[in-house]
Every structure is written in structure tokens, then in C-alpha cells.
Amino acid sequence: MAPRLQLEKAAWRWAETVRPEEVSQEHIETAYRIWLEPCIRGVCRRNCKGNPNCLVGIGEHIWLGEIDENSFHNIDDPNCERRKKNSFVGLTNLGATCYVNTFLQVWFLNLELRQALYLCPSTCSDYVLGDGIQEEKDYEPQTICEHLQYLFALLQNSNRRYIDPSGFVKALGLDTGQQQDAQEFSKLFMSLLEDTLSKQKNPDVRNIVQQQFCGEYAYVTVCNQCGRESKLLSKFYELELNIQGHKQLTDCISEFLKEEKLEGDNRYFCENCQSKQNATRKIRLLSLPCTLNLQLMRFVFDRQTGHKKKLNTYIGFSEILDMEPYVEHKGGSYVYELSAVLIHRGVSAYSGHYIAHVKDPQSGEWYKFNDEDIEKMEGKKLQLGIEEDLAEPSKSQTRKPKCGKGTHCSRNAYMLVYRLQTQEKPNTAVQVPAFLQELVDRDNSKFEEWCIEMAEMRKQSVDKGKAKHEEVKELYQRLPAGAEPYEFVSLEWLQKWLDESTPTKPIDNHACLCSHDKLHPDKISIMKRISEYAADIFYSRYGGGPRLTVKALCKECVVERCRVLRLKNQLNEDYKTVNNLLKAAVKGNDGFWVGKSSLRSWRQLALEQLDEQDGDAEQSNGKMNGSTLNKDESKEERKEEEELNFNEDILCPHGELCISENERRLVSKEAWSKLQQYFPKAPEFPSYKECCSQCKILEREGEENEALHKMIANEQKTSLPNLFQDKNRPCLSNWPEDTDVLYIVSQFFVEEWRKFVRKPTRCSPVSSVGNSALLCPHGGLMFTFASMTKEDSKLIALIWPSEWQMIQKLFVVDHVIKIMRIEVGDVNPSETQYISEPKLCPECREGLLCQQQRDLREYTQATIYVHKVVDNKKVMKDSAPELNVSSSETEEDKEEAKPDGEKDPDFNQIMHAFSVAPFDQNLSIDGKILSDDCATLGTLGVIPESVILLKADEPIADYAAMDDVMQVCMPEEGFKGTGLLGH
């Protein structure tokens, strides 16, 4: 038994021998367990649970002894947010914007681009007045160029360790929570920037993107027959290099420029020969830019899954790259030096983290830019492109190859930036224009004000902490009550008083009160007994209440608990007594009726009832916390729903003694007296008590009705034996020769009538034949003779003329429906016709057919089967034999266009079931090709239980054999809807 339970049992041991009216003050204090386990301070090393005297381990240890001032606050030193000398400024990651931050740092360290942007005209001139910046409002850039200007100025001269690029990101309309393709972002933004700067008058600004990043190459095609050469000139801003199957960057460049043969079906139409000829095609580099961006195609499209994958193979690259062997015009200077390596950490194309290794063009030193954190790379840290994956490495991960001096290799680099080596090294830094510097100075002033404010808050926290330290050292020594007057205070409040991280609130003891507004006996374990001296100081400084002195020990709760405990102890003896009394026979009319179910469970019911009485004070206290009250209330509701109170199992619906003697038992007067001690409110029924008169009448009426129903069922079964047994039934498809007339009733009537005849005591008699369900509102028949022999045969039942005469006697018939056979011909009958009475209603029949077709095409859930055809053989996918699809759209919804980008869920299911991407799916049904992606299932003729044939186009490349490729299942949405696409 746990120590707390042992203590609690010992505290109430006296209740076994003391009657409730004899409870004294000593009994009360014992019940509250105050004196049983005194805590010896200096010896106790933990908080004694359940002991209100123990004041050890409640949070005092952090205040005793000397304390470091830094422990008095949770405010970081504002100087940690200050930019260090001769370091760069970082950028805040807004959620998933690390790919943006890496390019911003690369572009910032392109001094020519930064200088050109500073020369752009700005609306900031309207913001800046003659005396400086307007103080009443903040500067808000209006264009993309202005956002870049302001960001670059802050990156250059801000005093902050990192700055927030949210204005720039918001201006582009980017989703901060979505990881995007960094290479696509680079292309789109450069295109947007070039288009924006092309409107500037200054040529140094207008042409900066072309001068820095634009090169030119030609697609050259040479006819093998006549030797004619045709060129198609094209500009480029980056070279996209395939890395699959290559280990060195130079191999990737060579493949990019590799000659391609045009033969067979891919022959080239030569204008000189005026016919298709074999030819060769290749790319020739005509000119290279100052900044050469090399995109390593790590992210490839997998036709099998319809998603991108990342190639995690190593690629080697050197710090010096000689491009002269690759250009058409020799003789120029084409030696480049590495200036940036952009890295994607992670094995998936749709997740991970982007960082950049960038070379400072002025100092020549390398830095790692990782959002807010910037680290100088030197010594062993200078391993460009080497970053560990965020996810677990794949099993096929290859070992890193050895790299010589001046060379590097990476399995995560996705873009390499090279600078032309012949360019002069910049001697002086780019100067920030005066209007931008004023904005930076103002932001720096705000930052300094924030630092001063934070430092003052830290100082105030330290001062408060020191004052609290002195208060705790003074009061904690005076907390123990000893023999002096004492009070009770909530342990939770004491812990919060000793917690330096939260301000101390007024004392609140309401949660520990019983229904008599005194201290509840069960709450003493979460209270602490403290000296009256300490309590006076606490209430004077913090207020609250109510104050709980020795008079707060509740005598009423103790007396009630004493009574309940005595009853619990007595219950075992009474249980034996009642069992013995039940064995004796009841004499005369001295007995009482008790439910058999109640007798079986009375001990458990009594025990639960005593437990509830013991907890009544807690349940009825409106000042208790809501969770306990709601829990008890829900328990009461469940009990009322699931269980009856004692002896209520023999109550009839009218509150009287039930008529069934099988559910009750007669017990002696002595046994009932014992049971009544525990259930004084239980319904009492002496042996002479009569059963409920209303129930007797209902029972008698029920017996009479059952007898009547049996008689009716037997009579109808005898009158219609073949209809009941479903024997010798007439059939329209094989019309009986011995009759020219057949009658029709609803199949629903037949089924309901058979149910009654089989179980007349459980079902109500069928009194009428409702044939109106088979007729239209005009009174015409809804079925043709042909349909009644096929699909509508389940809705009708055919009746022989002799049976129809009996049906008319036994039931009320609302409409007579019959089918007649007539012979047509002059002398010899040559043709048989069938006519109905009433006749068919063509209009309503046509409407019914339309509705049935509409119901087939508009369904909420249905099973559609898909067969995959391989080599003209149908193959069912074992793992996904059927697809549960949603319904076609209703007529009202068909006019509404689907939202942009919405995927058809059915064809996505096919993709996952058969590993066939939507663009490789050839679907057909009943020989009809399903080619309209915007059509609904209903308009395509796909009804429930249909079978769709799937034939898959084979992929051109075997992407499944790629080394170290991680499969993902999350589609990429791209930059649709952002400012990068001009809207």
C-alpha cells in the first residue's frame, strides 16, 4: 500500500469505534492528518506527499544560498542581437523562405548588381524631406527594385545581426510556409528584375542583368547530305547541366555541348535538299557572361510517380574553371573563379533546407550563409558544398570521393556561381546612397532604442529578483507553524510564490473548500500548514482568501465521513446476515417483494451509494473546479441511463408492481429491514400488494390481440397457400395457357403480408393492397409489358384470377391492375397482343426512365473497377482491385468551373494503384476513349459497377534505376499566383 494511503487509513481508523455524535476536536485533527507525520527540516530531502507540515521541495531550493543575477530574468542580452564587427548581416527565415535568403545573399555580394540597384530612382525622395525622414510614418517600398535597394542597404550598414525580409517576400506574393524550387525562383526573379530595369534611362542600370548574367549560344544543325549549316541564336542566363552519370563538372559541360545525331524518324528537313536528311545538332557557346551560373539538375521529374526526385550523387568541381575549350571564338579570356555554391540539404525535392557558401569579393574569404546565422569558413571548415542531409541518408549512399587542392565535391550543391577572373578586384566598397542611408540610420536608431529598453527590462527583472530573494530568505524560515497559531495555504499558491518566472497572484483557497465553506478533508494533502506570522505577511502583501485557521477544519464533513465508514464496515456483516435470511421461508403475509436483479447486486449498489455520499460534499460544492463537477455529473447521467436504483427493476411503466413474478422474489420482513437501512428510498411492496391493474388490462388485451392476429393469419394463409409459399406463380415471359387475364399487386404488399403470416404476434396485420405506387399521378400504368418481364419484375407480383377474388374479400384494394392477352387475326389467330388496364402512360414512363438514367449518373459513393491492359491482356491490380469514387456533378453544379489546379481524385487513385502517372494513362469504357479531363464521370458514361480499361504509355527513361533517388508523394504547386509571374 502506498505511504499516502497508509497515512489516510490510519487517520480514519478511530471511525470504526466512535459513533458520529461522539466526534471530538482531536478526532477532527486526526482525520485531517496534521499531527501524524511531522517533517524534520534538515533531514527531509523531499516533499512528503500528503503531509501539510512538510515544506521541503516546494521550490525553495532556487532561492536559498547565493544566486546568479542571470537567473532573475528570461530576457536575452540585447547585445547578442547586435552585428559583430567585420561580419555580414543575416536574414530571418519566415517559415520556408530559406531558398529566397540564399539568393538574396548571393545577389548582394555581386557588387556590380548592388551598385546598379543603388542608382535606380526611388519614391523614397518623396518620403525624405529637407530636414530628413518624416517621423510620423515608416518607409514602405513601392516596387521590387525599391525593396531590393532597402534590403541591400540594411545588409550593408545595419547594426542588427539579422534583418527581416518579409516586405520583399510579401511584395512577391510568396507563401512563407511552402518550400519552393530554388532554381525556378532564380530564373523567374531574374526575368522579372530584367524586365523592371529595362525601363530605366541609365544604361548602367538598364543593362546590368544582361552584362552580368547573359550569354549567348546557338543551336547548330548540319545536314549530312549537303553540309548546309543552320543556326538558331538564343540568350541564356544559366546553363542547365545534367549530372546523372557524371562525376565531374567538366563532364557535365561536355555533355551539354555534345553533338546529337538526327536519324530515322527524327531526321532533319533540309531546306537546301528540300527533303528529310540525316543530320547532326549541337550547341555552340558564342559568348559568356561576367557571372556564369551553372544549374546542376539535381531535381528531376519521374514519369513513374509524376513527382520530382533529388539525385544525391557527388559532383566534383574546381575553384578555377577554364571555359575556353568550350567556346566557339578562341583567344579571349575565359578563366572563371568560383564565387558561390548554393546547397540543398535533404534527400527529398519537396523538403529540406537551403544554405549558401559565398565568397566575399573584397576580402576573398568564404562565408556560410544560413538564414540568421553567418559563419566564416577557413581552415578545415573550408569544404565548399559539404553539408549533412537533414533526413536519414539512403542505404545506397556512396562514399565521398577524395578531392585535391583547389577542388571540391558535393552531393547537395544545386547551383555553382563563377566570376570572370579578368575583372578587376573592387578596391572600395559600394557606397549606400544618402536617402537609403537615412533609412538605415533610422532603423539603427530604433534598434538602439530597443536594446536600451531590453537592458532596462533586464535590470528591472534583476531588481525584482533580488527583492524576491530577500523576501523568500526572510519568510521561508518563518513558515513552519510549530506549536504557535497556524493557518492553511494552498500548496499550488506557495509553489507559484517561489516560482520566479510568474508574477505572484492573490491567494485563492476556494478550490479546497467543502460544501460547508470549510477545508475539505480530502484537500489537506494539497495544503500546507504555515505560521500565523507568515500568513499575515502573505495576505497583507498579496491579498486573497479565504483564510483557513484551525476553525476551518470541517466537523460536518468528518462526522459524515465517520458515518459512511461505519456503514461500510457494517456492510460486510449485513451482507452475510441478509444471505442467511434469504434462505429461510417467508411465513404468511409478512414478506416483501424484491427484484431478483436488485438482490444480486445490492451489496455493490450499497457500496457505490456510500461512496457517493462520501463525495457529496465535493460534488455539491459550487466553488470546486469545473472539471471535477462535470465529471461527476456525467457519471450520474451515465448511471441513470445504464442502471436502475435498488428495487426499481420490479416497477412497471405506471410506477406500480410489475405483473411478472419471474422478475421478483418474496423476502422476509427482517431481510427487508436490513436492506432498507441502505436503501431508505427504495420502492416498497408488501406481499399482499396487488399488481398494477393497468398492466393487467393491457396484458389481457394483448393476449386477445395476439389470438385475433393468429386467427387472421391462419385464415389468410389457408385462403392463399400458393401466394404464401411462392409456388406455381404465373410468369409474363411464359404466359400460362389456361388463362387470358392476370392481376398485378405491388411486391411490397406481398412481402409485408408474408411477414405478418409468419409472425402474427410480432407484426401488424396487412389490411389493404396499395397499388397506387405502381400508377402515375394520372392513373396510368408506369410499366410496359416488356419491362415487367425484365428489370421491373422485382417490383410487381402476378396474381391468378382465383387468388384475386380471395384478395378482394380479405383486403381493401385501392386500384385494380390487370394484364389481358388477346388474339389478333381474321380467321386464324396470327399474332398475340397484351394490353393492360389501366393503360400505360407514355409521358410518365419516359420521365421515369430519364430519372433512372440520372440516378445512375449521379451517385454519392460507388465502386468502379479498373482493368490494366498489358500486351492486350487485362490484368487486375491485386493491391487495389477497385476504386471508390465520388459521384458525378449534379446538373446545377455542371455550370460551375472547377478551381484552378484541382486534381481529379479518381485518376489520382489510379496513379497510386497502378503506378501510372495521369499523363501516361489511356482510359476507355465500352470502346470509348475517356480523353476529356474536364468531364464528369456521369457524362463519360461511367456508372456504378462499370469497368474502365487502362493502358499505360511506357516511360522513355528508366528513372527507377536512378542511384540514390528518394521518392516523394507531394505535388509541387510552383509560383502560380505570385508576383514572379506578373500577377
Buried (B, 14 or more C-beta within 10 A) or exposed (E): EEEBEEBBEEBBEBBEEBEBEEBEEEBBBBBBBBEBBBBEEEEBEEBBEBBBBBBBBBBBEEBEEEBEEEBBBEBEEBEEBBBEEEEBBBBBBBEBBBBBBBBBBBBBBBBBBBBBBBBBEBEBEEBBEEEEBEEEEEBEBBBBBBBBBBBBBBBBBBBBBBBEBEBBBEBBEBBEEBBBBBBBBBBBBBBBBBEBBEEBEEEEBBBBBBBBBBBBBBEBBBBBBEEBEBEEEEEBBBBBBBBBEBBBBBBBBBBBBEEEEBEEEEBBEBEEBEEBBBBBBBBBBBBBBBBBBBBBBBBBBBBBBBBBBBBBBBBBBBBEBEBEEBBEEEEEEBBBBBBBBBBBBBBBBBBBBBBBBBBEBBEEEBBBBBBBEBEBBEEEEBBBBBBEBEEEEBEEBEEEEEBEEEBBBBBBBBBBBBBBEEEEEEEEEBEBBEBBBBBBBBBBEEBEEEBEEBBEEBBEBBEBBEEBBEBBEEBBEEBBBEEEEBBBBBBBBBBBBBEBEEEBEEBBBBBBBBBBEBBBBBBBBBBBBBBBBBBEBBBEEEEBEBBBBBEBBBBEBBBBBBBBBBBBEBBEEBBEBBEEBBEEEBEEEBBBBBBEBBBEBBBEBBBEBBEBBBBBBBBEBEEBEEEBBEEBEEEEEEEEEEEBBBBBBBBBEEEBBBBEEEEBBBBBBBBBEBBBEBBEEBBEBBBEEEBBEEBEEBBEEEEEBEEEBEEBBEEBBEBBEEBBEEEEBBEBEEBBEEEBEBBBBBBBBBEBBBBBBEEBEEBEBBEEBBBEEBBBEEEBBBBBBEBBBEEBBEBBBBBBEEBBEBBEEBBEBEBBBBBEBEEEEEEEEEEEEBEBEBEBBEEBBEEBEEEEEEEBBBBEEBEBEBBBBEEEEEEEBEEEEBBEBEBBBEEEEEEEEEEEEEEBEBBBBBBEBBBBBBEBBBBBBEEEEBEEEEBBBBEBBBBBEBEBBBBBEEBEEEBEEBEBBBBBEEEBEBBEBBBBEEE
